[in-house]
Amino acid sequence: MRWFLGLTLVIVVAIIGVLVMPARIDPVSWTPDPDPGLTGPFAPNDELAKAELLLQGDVIGPEDIACAESGTLYTGLDDGRIIEISVDGSHRELANTGGRPLGMELDSAGRLIVVDAHRGLLAVSMDGTVEVLADTVNGTKIVFADDLDIAADGIIWFSDASMDWGFQEEIYNFLEGRPTGRLLSYNPVNGETSVRMESLFFANGVAVGPEDEYVLVNETATGRIHRLWLRGEKAGQRDLFASSLPGTPDNISFNGSDTFWVALPGLRASLDANAQQPLVRKLVSHFPEDVLQGISKPYPFVVGLGLDGEVKRNLQNTGEGFNMITSATECNGSLYLGSLSWPALARYPL
């Protein structure tokens, strides 16, 4: 009994010591939306077990994938490279941003528009030239450029996940619980970058809707997808396109017809469990960063939402295999899947 009391005292003293030590974060309590879990339209299945791995071992962390009309694919890797993948499966290095390329889309001029977590909004020409389009807004640094989409009028819509924590420290956004993410727009005509939506709890995927009627932005921590109306009577208004998703939405893409594909690299349950426990999160924040990054367990999960925000497709894999899925891009009858950390990309036949 004496050894047990002694051990308990040591643990209590250690916890008190950690709590009074300066922490990197100032966590707050927040209230999550209801989590439906893997029930109803989100019931578990093994559809993604059908996915075929591509370029296995030749790439690491192909986070997003852009598709040209020819079927040529583009993706960015964790070492800063952007590679071009031909229809025959061969690939070459197109450019290196010197940062961490994430979301990307081809514009009407044939350039690859890229958001780089470290460098901001970039334009990459087919000769490999990299140009910075925007790395500040209203005189302040864009801390964590994350995803983008391009409207028919040429406006580039992109997200700044957080104003406080960058790509290599992203776990602290979730531990702190402060919504500082933003939806931004860049006008290529005058070079102006504007803030269009604020107070998002990790702003992530961006997709422009049909006829440029609205733009969607994912709020990863809350399992929500916000909508900003661009045209019609609701122009300038903001509402929810979807909410109470059981996973943490990362990138979102529109297939140009009737489906928004949403990648959910993990489930919300563990995040929600400590939403109202700021002291616990403050304590955890003292752990080494490599330990913190391993707290969340990836789960292979992609949903297809209709234009009404309702679930049309539910793709999961309850077994081992390709995971940490951060993007889903429809191209020529297949769904190409990206991952922040996997040494491959994947193709799922639609």
LOSE-571714 format. One record per residue (C-alpha): x, y, z; residue in three letters; chain; residue number from 1. Coordinates in pm, whole numbers. Each point is the difference from the previous one (the first is absolute). Example, Ala and Ser with C-alpha at 12.3 -4.5 7.8 and 13.67 -1.06 7.14 Angstrom:
<nodes>
NODE; X; Y; Z; seti; guke; rolo
NODE; 1230; -450; 780; Ala; A; 1
NODE; 137; 344; -66; Ser; A; 2
</nodes>
This chain:
<nodes>
NODE; X; Y; Z; seti; guke; rolo
NODE; 0; 0; 0; Met; A; 1
NODE; 287; 237; 84; Arg; A; 2
NODE; 154; -35; -347; Trp; A; 3
NODE; -340; 66; -157; Phe; A; 4
NODE; -51; 321; 199; Leu; A; 5
NODE; 353; 109; -88; Gly; A; 6
NODE; -60; -60; -370; Leu; A; 7
NODE; -332; 184; 14; Thr; A; 8
NODE; 168; 299; 165; Leu; A; 9
NODE; 268; 8; -271; Val; A; 10
NODE; -265; -10; -275; Ile; A; 11
NODE; -206; 276; 163; Val; A; 12
NODE; 307; 221; 46; Val; A; 13
NODE; 101; -64; -362; Ala; A; 14
NODE; -344; 96; -128; Ile; A; 15
NODE; -8; 315; 211; Ile; A; 16
NODE; 348; 89; -122; Gly; A; 17
NODE; -101; -40; -363; Val; A; 18
NODE; -318; 201; 49; Leu; A; 19
NODE; 184; 297; 147; Val; A; 20
NODE; 278; -13; -258; Met; A; 21
NODE; -43; 239; -293; Pro; A; 22
NODE; -186; -178; -278; Ala; A; 23
NODE; 19; 72; -372; Arg; A; 24
NODE; -376; 24; -17; Ile; A; 25
NODE; -280; 179; 181; Asp; A; 26
NODE; -281; -254; -41; Pro; A; 27
NODE; -369; 82; 19; Val; A; 28
NODE; -311; -211; 38; Ser; A; 29
NODE; -221; -51; -304; Trp; A; 30
NODE; -322; -188; -73; Thr; A; 31
NODE; 4; -251; -287; Pro; A; 32
NODE; -297; -78; -222; Asp; A; 33
NODE; -176; -334; 55; Pro; A; 34
NODE; 207; -286; -140; Asp; A; 35
NODE; -212; -263; -179; Pro; A; 36
NODE; 290; -245; -1; Gly; A; 37
NODE; 18; -271; -262; Leu; A; 38
NODE; -373; -53; -21; Thr; A; 39
NODE; -275; 52; -258; Gly; A; 40
NODE; 145; 149; -321; Pro; A; 41
NODE; 348; -31; 157; Phe; A; 42
NODE; -26; -372; 81; Ala; A; 43
NODE; 338; -182; -29; Pro; A; 44
NODE; 91; -175; -323; Asn; A; 45
NODE; 312; -110; -185; Asp; A; 46
NODE; -52; 174; -333; Glu; A; 47
NODE; 342; 165; 10; Leu; A; 48
NODE; 165; -341; 15; Ala; A; 49
NODE; -64; 1; -376; Lys; A; 50
NODE; 236; 294; -48; Ala; A; 51
NODE; 314; -63; -204; Glu; A; 52
NODE; 330; 147; 121; Leu; A; 53
NODE; 194; 206; -253; Leu; A; 54
NODE; 369; 100; 4; Leu; A; 55
NODE; 39; -201; 318; Gln; A; 56
NODE; 332; 81; 166; Gly; A; 57
NODE; 89; 270; -257; Asp; A; 58
NODE; -191; 279; 175; Val; A; 59
NODE; -57; 104; 360; Ile; A; 60
NODE; -297; 205; 106; Gly; A; 61
NODE; -188; 83; -323; Pro; A; 62
NODE; -245; 219; 192; Glu; A; 63
NODE; -216; 122; -289; Asp; A; 64
NODE; -41; -93; -366; Ile; A; 65
NODE; -88; 222; -296; Ala; A; 66
NODE; -126; -150; -324; Cys; A; 67
NODE; 41; 149; -348; Ala; A; 68
NODE; -255; -64; -277; Glu; A; 69
NODE; 257; -230; -162; Ser; A; 70
NODE; 3; -220; 311; Gly; A; 71
NODE; 345; 120; 109; Thr; A; 72
NODE; 22; 25; 379; Leu; A; 73
NODE; 195; 234; 224; Tyr; A; 74
NODE; 79; -38; 367; Thr; A; 75
NODE; 227; 154; 265; Gly; A; 76
NODE; 229; -195; 231; Leu; A; 77
NODE; 138; 47; 349; Asp; A; 78
NODE; 346; 98; -132; Asp; A; 79
NODE; -141; 296; -196; Gly; A; 80
NODE; -6; -169; -339; Arg; A; 81
NODE; -295; 23; -235; Ile; A; 82
NODE; -18; -293; -240; Ile; A; 83
NODE; -185; -49; -326; Glu; A; 84
NODE; -146; -346; -58; Ile; A; 85
NODE; -74; -99; -359; Ser; A; 86
NODE; -289; -218; -106; Val; A; 87
NODE; 243; -291; -51; Asp; A; 88
NODE; 105; 24; 365; Gly; A; 89
NODE; 343; 152; -52; Ser; A; 90
NODE; 84; 310; 197; His; A; 91
NODE; 247; 287; 12; Arg; A; 92
NODE; 84; 286; 230; Glu; A; 93
NODE; -169; 317; -121; Leu; A; 94
NODE; 125; 237; 270; Ala; A; 95
NODE; 103; 33; 362; Asn; A; 96
NODE; -165; 268; 211; Thr; A; 97
NODE; 258; -19; 276; Gly; A; 98
NODE; -290; -38; 245; Gly; A; 99
NODE; -289; -243; 45; Arg; A; 100
NODE; -244; 8; -295; Pro; A; 101
NODE; -354; -95; 100; Leu; A; 102
NODE; -315; 88; -200; Gly; A; 103
NODE; 33; 60; -375; Met; A; 104
NODE; -211; 69; -308; Glu; A; 105
NODE; 68; 82; -364; Leu; A; 106
NODE; -110; 346; -113; Asp; A; 107
NODE; -133; 104; -341; Ser; A; 108
NODE; 350; 101; -112; Ala; A; 109
NODE; 136; -349; 61; Gly; A; 110
NODE; 194; 94; 313; Arg; A; 111
NODE; -12; -210; 313; Leu; A; 112
NODE; -126; 217; 287; Ile; A; 113
NODE; 132; -136; 328; Val; A; 114
NODE; -44; 82; 365; Val; A; 115
NODE; 322; -65; 188; Asp; A; 116
NODE; -26; -32; 378; Ala; A; 117
NODE; 317; 206; 46; His; A; 118
NODE; 9; 232; -301; Arg; A; 119
NODE; -363; 93; -65; Gly; A; 120
NODE; -180; 9; -335; Leu; A; 121
NODE; 222; -92; -296; Leu; A; 122
NODE; -23; -29; -378; Ala; A; 123
NODE; 208; -274; -161; Val; A; 124
NODE; 57; 18; -376; Ser; A; 125
NODE; 50; -312; -210; Met; A; 126
NODE; 369; 93; -37; Asp; A; 127
NODE; 38; -34; 379; Gly; A; 128
NODE; 5; 372; 83; Thr; A; 129
NODE; -148; 71; 344; Val; A; 130
NODE; -157; 340; 68; Glu; A; 131
NODE; -137; 123; 333; Val; A; 132
NODE; -345; 150; -53; Leu; A; 133
NODE; -86; 73; 363; Ala; A; 134
NODE; 169; -61; 333; Asp; A; 135
NODE; -163; 280; 200; Thr; A; 136
NODE; -349; 141; 47; Val; A; 137
NODE; -76; 340; 150; Asn; A; 138
NODE; 367; 36; 85; Gly; A; 139
NODE; 23; -323; 201; Thr; A; 140
NODE; 167; -330; -87; Lys; A; 141
NODE; -209; -287; -132; Ile; A; 142
NODE; 108; -256; 258; Val; A; 143
NODE; -140; -326; -137; Phe; A; 144
NODE; -130; 2; -359; Ala; A; 145
NODE; -187; -329; -40; Asp; A; 146
NODE; -238; -58; -293; Asp; A; 147
NODE; -151; 187; -295; Leu; A; 148
NODE; -240; 3; -291; Asp; A; 149
NODE; -32; 230; -299; Ile; A; 150
NODE; -330; 155; -105; Ala; A; 151
NODE; -100; 40; -364; Ala; A; 152
NODE; 62; 376; 29; Asp; A; 153
NODE; 363; -70; 93; Gly; A; 154
NODE; -25; 85; 370; Ile; A; 155
NODE; 212; -238; 207; Ile; A; 156
NODE; -162; -104; 327; Trp; A; 157
NODE; 233; -143; 262; Phe; A; 158
NODE; 22; -74; 368; Ser; A; 159
NODE; 235; 114; 274; Asp; A; 160
NODE; -41; -279; 256; Ala; A; 161
NODE; 119; 204; 297; Ser; A; 162
NODE; 139; 342; 83; Met; A; 163
NODE; 194; -144; 294; Asp; A; 164
NODE; 156; -335; -84; Trp; A; 165
NODE; 167; -111; -322; Gly; A; 166
NODE; 21; -333; -179; Phe; A; 167
NODE; 268; -157; 220; Gln; A; 168
NODE; -187; 102; 315; Glu; A; 169
NODE; -354; -70; -117; Glu; A; 170
NODE; -80; -226; 298; Ile; A; 171
NODE; 5; 308; 227; Tyr; A; 172
NODE; -300; 143; -187; Asn; A; 173
NODE; -209; -290; 120; Phe; A; 174
NODE; 144; 3; 352; Leu; A; 175
NODE; -58; 373; 42; Glu; A; 176
NODE; -354; 2; -139; Gly; A; 177
NODE; -1; 356; -131; Arg; A; 178
NODE; -165; 51; -342; Pro; A; 179
NODE; 236; 227; -194; Thr; A; 180
NODE; -27; -155; -347; Gly; A; 181
NODE; -111; 208; -300; Arg; A; 182
NODE; -135; -27; -352; Leu; A; 183
NODE; 190; 231; -236; Leu; A; 184
NODE; -36; 103; -363; Ser; A; 185
NODE; 260; 116; -250; Tyr; A; 186
NODE; -87; 210; -303; Asn; A; 187
NODE; 255; -68; -279; Pro; A; 188
NODE; -102; 319; -183; Val; A; 189
NODE; 108; 245; 269; Asn; A; 190
NODE; 200; -231; 230; Gly; A; 191
NODE; -226; 75; 297; Glu; A; 192
NODE; -37; -255; 279; Thr; A; 193
NODE; -307; 33; 225; Ser; A; 194
NODE; -136; -165; 314; Val; A; 195
NODE; -345; -142; -78; Arg; A; 196
NODE; -78; -212; 308; Met; A; 197
NODE; 156; -10; 347; Glu; A; 198
NODE; -16; -189; 332; Ser; A; 199
NODE; 28; -349; -148; Leu; A; 200
NODE; 138; -281; 217; Phe; A; 201
NODE; 269; -115; -242; Phe; A; 202
NODE; -112; 117; -344; Ala; A; 203
NODE; 84; -267; -253; Asn; A; 204
NODE; -152; -125; -328; Gly; A; 205
NODE; -147; 251; -246; Val; A; 206
NODE; -236; -65; -294; Ala; A; 207
NODE; -197; 235; -224; Val; A; 208
NODE; -356; -118; -72; Gly; A; 209
NODE; -183; -23; -333; Pro; A; 210
NODE; -27; 322; -203; Glu; A; 211
NODE; 222; 174; 259; Asp; A; 212
NODE; -313; 32; 212; Glu; A; 213
NODE; 184; -60; 328; Tyr; A; 214
NODE; 329; -114; 146; Val; A; 215
NODE; 42; -266; 270; Leu; A; 216
NODE; 270; -20; 266; Val; A; 217
NODE; 56; -290; 240; Asn; A; 218
NODE; 41; 60; 373; Glu; A; 219
NODE; 206; -302; 99; Thr; A; 220
NODE; -33; -1; 378; Ala; A; 221
NODE; -378; 36; 10; Thr; A; 222
NODE; -102; -234; -282; Gly; A; 223
NODE; -175; 286; -183; Arg; A; 224
NODE; -1; 136; -354; Ile; A; 225
NODE; -77; 370; -26; His; A; 226
NODE; -148; 170; -305; Arg; A; 227
NODE; 46; 357; -119; Leu; A; 228
NODE; -254; 105; -260; Trp; A; 229
NODE; 150; 189; -294; Leu; A; 230
NODE; -303; 61; -223; Arg; A; 231
NODE; -374; 54; 19; Gly; A; 232
NODE; -211; 132; 284; Glu; A; 233
NODE; 224; -161; 262; Lys; A; 234
NODE; 324; 149; -135; Ala; A; 235
NODE; 230; 84; 290; Gly; A; 236
NODE; -190; -218; 246; Gln; A; 237
NODE; 153; -295; 182; Arg; A; 238
NODE; -161; -326; 111; Asp; A; 239
NODE; 78; -368; 59; Leu; A; 240
NODE; 7; -232; -300; Phe; A; 241
NODE; 55; -307; 222; Ala; A; 242
NODE; 60; -59; 369; Ser; A; 243
NODE; 43; -278; 255; Ser; A; 244
NODE; 230; -202; -221; Leu; A; 245
NODE; 153; -287; 202; Pro; A; 246
NODE; 349; 67; -135; Gly; A; 247
NODE; 236; 295; -33; Thr; A; 248
NODE; -50; 140; -352; Pro; A; 249
NODE; 321; 82; -182; Asp; A; 250
NODE; -13; 83; -373; Asn; A; 251
NODE; -321; 28; -202; Ile; A; 252
NODE; -39; -7; -378; Ser; A; 253
NODE; -291; 47; -240; Phe; A; 254
NODE; -39; -242; -292; Asn; A; 255
NODE; -153; 272; -215; Gly; A; 256
NODE; -341; -164; -1; Ser; A; 257
NODE; -173; -124; 310; Asp; A; 258
NODE; 245; -113; 269; Thr; A; 259
NODE; 237; 155; 251; Phe; A; 260
NODE; 264; -251; 111; Trp; A; 261
NODE; 114; 48; 360; Val; A; 262
NODE; 306; -175; 143; Ala; A; 263
NODE; -10; -73; 373; Leu; A; 264
NODE; 342; -124; 120; Pro; A; 265
NODE; -117; -74; 355; Gly; A; 266
NODE; -302; -25; 227; Leu; A; 267
NODE; -118; 278; 232; Arg; A; 268
NODE; -65; -205; 313; Ala; A; 269
NODE; 338; 48; 171; Ser; A; 270
NODE; 8; 370; -87; Leu; A; 271
NODE; -349; 60; 137; Asp; A; 272
NODE; 75; -194; 320; Ala; A; 273
NODE; 231; 274; 127; Asn; A; 274
NODE; -180; 300; -147; Ala; A; 275
NODE; -105; 121; 344; Gln; A; 276
NODE; 319; -109; 176; Gln; A; 277
NODE; 247; 287; -62; Pro; A; 278
NODE; 219; -98; 296; Leu; A; 279
NODE; 41; -350; -140; Val; A; 280
NODE; 99; 144; -337; Arg; A; 281
NODE; 241; 240; 168; Lys; A; 282
NODE; 162; -293; 178; Leu; A; 283
NODE; 23; -201; -322; Val; A; 284
NODE; 158; 295; -183; Ser; A; 285
NODE; 320; -55; 199; His; A; 286
NODE; 59; -334; -172; Phe; A; 287
NODE; 261; -10; -280; Pro; A; 288
NODE; -142; 94; -340; Glu; A; 289
NODE; 67; -344; -149; Asp; A; 290
NODE; -208; -153; 279; Val; A; 291
NODE; -280; 252; -53; Leu; A; 292
NODE; -13; -72; -373; Gln; A; 293
NODE; -55; -368; 76; Gly; A; 294
NODE; -301; 59; 226; Ile; A; 295
NODE; -259; -2; -277; Ser; A; 296
NODE; -63; -327; -179; Lys; A; 297
NODE; -64; 24; -375; Pro; A; 298
NODE; -313; -159; -144; Tyr; A; 299
NODE; -57; -42; -377; Pro; A; 300
NODE; -319; 193; -73; Phe; A; 301
NODE; -145; 192; -296; Val; A; 302
NODE; -355; 121; -51; Val; A; 303
NODE; -175; 133; -306; Gly; A; 304
NODE; -255; 274; 72; Leu; A; 305
NODE; -275; 107; -237; Gly; A; 306
NODE; -80; 361; -82; Leu; A; 307
NODE; -241; -7; 295; Asp; A; 308
NODE; 279; -96; 241; Gly; A; 309
NODE; -140; -350; 53; Glu; A; 310
NODE; 217; -312; -13; Val; A; 311
NODE; -1; -176; -338; Lys; A; 312
NODE; 309; -219; 36; Arg; A; 313
NODE; 166; -146; 307; Asn; A; 314
NODE; 346; -151; -56; Leu; A; 315
NODE; 200; -150; 284; Gln; A; 316
NODE; 245; -275; 83; Asn; A; 317
NODE; -19; -164; 340; Thr; A; 318
NODE; 312; -206; -67; Gly; A; 319
NODE; 364; 77; -68; Glu; A; 320
NODE; 102; 202; -303; Gly; A; 321
NODE; 26; 346; -150; Phe; A; 322
NODE; -90; 259; 263; Asn; A; 323
NODE; 43; 359; 117; Met; A; 324
NODE; -208; 87; -307; Ile; A; 325
NODE; 10; 376; -42; Thr; A; 326
NODE; -151; 44; -347; Ser; A; 327
NODE; -234; -166; -249; Ala; A; 328
NODE; -4; 121; -360; Thr; A; 329
NODE; -229; -141; -268; Glu; A; 330
NODE; 165; -41; -340; Cys; A; 331
NODE; -95; -212; -301; Asn; A; 332
NODE; -223; -240; 188; Gly; A; 333
NODE; 231; -51; 296; Ser; A; 334
NODE; 46; 160; 339; Leu; A; 335
NODE; 363; 86; 68; Tyr; A; 336
NODE; 90; 4; 367; Leu; A; 337
NODE; 280; 200; 157; Gly; A; 338
NODE; 162; -46; 339; Ser; A; 339
NODE; 204; 230; 220; Leu; A; 340
NODE; 242; -276; 99; Ser; A; 341
NODE; -50; -319; -206; Trp; A; 342
NODE; 279; -103; -244; Pro; A; 343
NODE; -246; -31; -289; Ala; A; 344
NODE; -318; 143; -142; Leu; A; 345
NODE; -308; -210; -74; Ala; A; 346
NODE; -266; -39; -266; Arg; A; 347
NODE; -351; -119; 81; Tyr; A; 348
NODE; -223; -105; -294; Pro; A; 349
NODE; -333; 183; 5; Leu; A; 350
</nodes>
